[in-house]
Amino acid sequence: MASLLFVPRPTRSACAKTGPSATHKPRRVSITCGPRDNRGPLQRGRSLSTEAILAIQSLKRLTSADRSPAAATAAAATALGRLLKADLVAAMAELQRQGHWSLALAVLHVARAEPWYRPDPALYATFVSSAPTSSPSGEAEAAVDALVEAFLEEKARGGGFVDGEEDVYKLTRLLRALVAKARGRAAWKVYEAAVRKGGLDVDEYVYRVMARGMKRLGLHEEAAEVEADFAEWEATVSPPARDVLDEMRARDESKTTASAT
């Protein structure tokens, strides 16, 4: 009887079949792949459609060996010539975001041939802001100056700056972008064509941006002319509006004094 109590229990052999309870459930492992270079990822959704993404990729492939202005323009016409307005504008913005400024400029040449195209100061402001930084050879500065010349030529062919039809806010964006890029002469050309020759009715902020920008860039004669234009404009302001301007200036001065202390 005692011997039956100490009967050794059978052990499971290595080759025994495992039951369902011995099976292991696979774990979910997330694999993250990093970028292969320093370029930014393509943005999908409301920013870029599938057609725009494919067109950008095709443009990069076509210009991988030759990115001269002529080759880039021809490749852009081939890759993006059939895009809709929204996709073409989104492609320009995406190429600027990725740092392919010359390719974005080639897309702008394609957009100029479209029937819906109009020279928009806000569009050119984005190009100026995303332009490459200054280089020892001066190519970046020359490219921005050439871009402004093209913008002014387009405006002249379309009848110039027409008061009541221009968006002063967009013009201010372009002037601020040029001043920020230290392109004072180009900013002065835009201001002269729009305000001094075109007769565009702007607000006090435009005069302030130009006067301060010209002084900061060492163009003191141009700054004096802007201040004279501002004084002439201020004389035409009605008394109620002048009171509002005085209150705004006093508020700005108090904020400046408080921040200085």
MOGIDA-V38947 format. One record per pair of residues at least 24 apart in sequence whose C-alpha atoms are under 7 Angstrom apart, sorted by the first residue. I is the first residue (numbers start at 1). GAP is how many residues later the second one is. If there is no record, write none. Layout:
BEGIN
I|GAP  I|GAP
END
This chain:
BEGIN
39|59  40|58  47|43  48|39  48|42  49|38  52|35  52|39  55|24  55|25  56|35  72|31  72|34  73|33  73|36  76|30  76|31  76|34  77|33  81|29  96|34  101|30  119|32  119|35  119|36  121|49  121|50  121|53  122|48  122|49  122|51  122|52  124|50  125|48  125|49  125|52  128|49  128|50  129|48  145|41  148|38  160|38  161|33  161|37  161|39  162|36  162|38  163|36  163|37  163|38  168|34  172|34  176|33  179|34  182|35  184|30  184|33
END
